[in-house]
Amino acid sequence: MRDAAVRWTLFLVGLLALGPAAGWLTGRLRGADGFSSVEPILAASGGAVGMALAVGGIVLSIGFGALVARLTSTRWGYFCAGGVLAWVAAGTGRIDEILRVNPDRAQFGLIALEAAIFGVIAVGGAFLIGLAGRQGQRLDSVPHGHREARHDPAGDELGMMLTRAGVSVAACVVCGVLVSYVAAVSTLKGQTIASALIASALVGVVTGLLHKQAQGWVLVLGIALVAALAPAAALLLEPAGASSLLLRANAMELLAPARIMPLDWLAGALLGLPIGAKWGVGLATAEKS
C-alpha cells in the first residue's frame, strides 16, 4: 500500500506540477498568424528558439522520470516521464491548423527533422531512465511469484538481442500505423496522444506475448522512427498544391500517422509502453506451482 501511495504521489506531482511548467515552454509558441499553436521548428519566434524550448521540456520530463525510476521502478519512471511530456506535447500544434496558416507541403520535411531530433533525445532519455531504474533497461520483468511460461532458446546472445530488437521495432511500425488509422480520426491533442499511447501499449502486449520484447530504449526508438517516418511519408505522398493540401487537411484525409505530431508519439510511447509491457508479461507468465 505504501509503495503504491508513493508511486501515485510522484505521478500526480509530475502531472499536476511539473507538467504544466513544462507545457508552458511549448504553449507560448505561436505560428505565423500570431495566435495558433505550432510545431517548435515552425515557430514564428524562430525554429531554434522553439526547438530549444521544447528540448527543455523533454529534458525536464526525462530528469523527473529518472528520479522516479530510482525511487520506484523503470516502468513507473517511463510512465511519470510520459505524464510530464504529454503537457509539452499538448502545447504544440495540430497539423490541420498548421496547414491552414501555411498550406505548404515542405513543412512535413521540417516536422520530420524535428521528430528525428526529439527522437534521439527521447531514446537517450529512455536509456538514462533504465540506468536509474531498479528493473534496468527491460520493461517486461516478471512479477514476483511468477515464472516465464516460455524461454528464448539457448544460443548466441547477440543474435537473440538483434531478433528482439527487430521484432520490437517492426511491431512499433505496424501497431503505430494501424492504430493511427483507427484512433486518430481527428487532430485534437487528447486524441492524438491517446492514439500514440494505445499503439505503444499494443506494442508492449504483442512483444511480451511473443517473448521478443527488446529493452525499453529500443521500443522508444521504434516509436521515434514512426514519428519521423510519418511526416516524411506525407512529404512524398500528399499533394503539392496548396488548395488540394488544404482541402485534405480540412476533410481530415491526411495520412493518419502524420496527424500525430512528434511529441504526441513520444509522450504516448513513454505512457503506453510500460502499461503494455506490464499487461504483456502478465499474460505470458504462469503461476509458480
Secondary structure as the mmCIF struct_conf table of DSSP 4:
data_model
#
loop_
_struct_conf.conf_type_id
_struct_conf.id
_struct_conf.beg_label_comp_id
_struct_conf.beg_label_asym_id
_struct_conf.beg_label_seq_id
_struct_conf.end_label_comp_id
_struct_conf.end_label_asym_id
_struct_conf.end_label_seq_id
HELX_RH_AL_P HELX_RH_AL_P1 ARG A 2 VAL A 13
HELX_RH_PI_P HELX_RH_PI_P1 GLY A 14 LEU A 18
HELX_RH_AL_P HELX_RH_AL_P2 GLY A 19 GLY A 27
TURN_TY1_P TURN_TY1_P1 ARG A 28 ARG A 28
TURN_TY1_P TURN_TY1_P2 ALA A 32 ASP A 33
BEND BEND1 GLY A 34 SER A 36
HELX_RH_3T_P HELX_RH_3T_P1 PRO A 40 LEU A 42
TURN_TY1_P TURN_TY1_P3 ALA A 44 SER A 45
HELX_RH_AL_P HELX_RH_AL_P3 GLY A 47 LEU A 71
BEND BEND2 THR A 72 THR A 72
HELX_RH_AL_P HELX_RH_AL_P4 THR A 74 ALA A 90
TURN_TY1_P TURN_TY1_P4 GLY A 91 GLY A 91
BEND BEND3 THR A 92 THR A 92
HELX_RH_AL_P HELX_RH_AL_P5 ILE A 95 VAL A 101
TURN_TY1_P TURN_TY1_P5 ARG A 105 ALA A 106
HELX_RH_AL_P HELX_RH_AL_P6 GLN A 107 ALA A 132
BEND BEND4 GLY A 133 GLY A 133
TURN_TY1_P TURN_TY1_P6 ARG A 134 GLN A 137
BEND BEND5 LEU A 139 LEU A 139
HELX_LH_PP_P HELX_LH_PP_P1 SER A 141 PRO A 143
TURN_TY1_P TURN_TY1_P7 HIS A 144 GLY A 145
STRN STRN1 HIS A 146 GLU A 148
BEND BEND6 ALA A 149 ARG A 150
HELX_LH_PP_P HELX_LH_PP_P2 ASP A 152 PRO A 153
BEND BEND7 ALA A 154 GLY A 155
HELX_RH_AL_P HELX_RH_AL_P7 GLU A 157 ALA A 183
BEND BEND8 VAL A 185 SER A 186
HELX_RH_AL_P HELX_RH_AL_P8 LYS A 189 LEU A 209
TURN_TY1_P TURN_TY1_P8 LEU A 210 HIS A 211
HELX_RH_AL_P HELX_RH_AL_P9 GLY A 216 LEU A 237
BEND BEND9 GLU A 238 GLU A 238
BEND BEND10 ALA A 240 GLY A 241
HELX_RH_AL_P HELX_RH_AL_P10 ALA A 242 ASN A 250
TURN_TY1_P TURN_TY1_P9 ALA A 251 MET A 252
BEND BEND11 LEU A 254 LEU A 254
HELX_RH_AL_P HELX_RH_AL_P11 ALA A 256 ARG A 259
BEND BEND12 ILE A 260 ILE A 260
HELX_RH_AL_P HELX_RH_AL_P12 PRO A 262 ALA A 284
STRN STRN2 THR A 285 GLU A 287
#
